[in-house]
C-alpha cells in the first residue's frame, strides 16, 4: 500500500460513512473471534458423543474395550453420557450471538 492509498483511506475513515463501516467491521471481527472457539468446542462435543455411543454399542455386542462391568458402563459412559454430550453440542452450536454482561 503506497502513501496516496493510505491518505485516501484515512480521509474516507473520517466521514460518517467511513466511521459506520469501521464500526460494522469491528463488530464482525468481534463476533468471528468469539464464534470460532465456540464452534470448535461444539463439534468436539459432538465427536465425543458419537465415540461414546459407538463404544457403548460395541460393548453391548460383546466386545469390552473398557475394563468395567456392564452395569458401570451403562451408568457412567453409556447412552446417557452420549446424550449429554450431544445436548451440549447442540446448545453450543445453536447459539448465534453472545450476550454481553
N, C-alpha and C positions, 0 to 999 in steps of 0.2 A: 504494500500500500504506500503510495507516494504522498508527498506533503499536501498537494492540492486535494487529493481524495480525503485525507484526514480533516482538512479545513471544511470541506463540504459536509462531511458527516457531523462535525461539531456544530456547524451553523444549523443543520437540519434538526439536531437534537435540542436546540434552544427554542424551537417553535412548539406551540401547544400539541400539534400532531406528533412531533418527534418525542415529546415527553410522554404522551399517551402510548406511543409504540414502545418506548423503553419500559414503561410500567407493565405493559402486556407481556413483553419478553421476560421481565423479571419474574412475573407470576408463573409463566410457563416453565421457566427454569426451576423455580422452587417446587412446582408440582412434579416435574420429572425427577428431581433429586430425591423426593420422598417416595415416589412411585416405584422406583427400581428395587430398593431393598425389600419393600413390602411384597412386590411381585415374586421376587426370589424366595422369600420366606413362605409364601403361599404355595408355590409349586413344589418346594422341598417338602412341605407338609403333605401335599397330595401324593408325592412319590413314597413317602414313609407309610402313608395309609395303604397304598397298593401293595407294598412289600409286606407289611404286617398281615394283611388279608391273605396274600398268597402263601406266606409261611404257615399261617393258621390252617388254611385249606389243605396244604401238603401234610401237615401234622395229622389232620383228621383222616387222610387217606391211609396213613400208616407209617410214613417216614417221619422220624423225630429228629429234626436238625437241632433242636434246642433241648438240652437235658433237663426238662421239667415234667412233672406229671401232667396228664391231660387236663385235670381239673384246674391246676395252676395256670396252664396256658389259656384255658377258657376265660378265667377271671382276669388275668393280668395282660396278656398280649393277644387276645383273641379278637373276634369281630367288634366288640365294644371299643377297644383301643383303636382299631382301624376306623370305626365310625367317628370317634372323637377327632382323630387327625383329619379325616375328611371334612368334618364340620368346620374345624379351624381353617382348613384350606379354603373352603367356600366363603367363609366370613372375611378372611384376609383378602382374597382375590376379588370379592364382590364390592369392596369399598371403592368408591370413585373419588372421594375427596377426603382430605384430612381436616378434621375440625380443630381449630386453634383454641387454646385455653385462654 
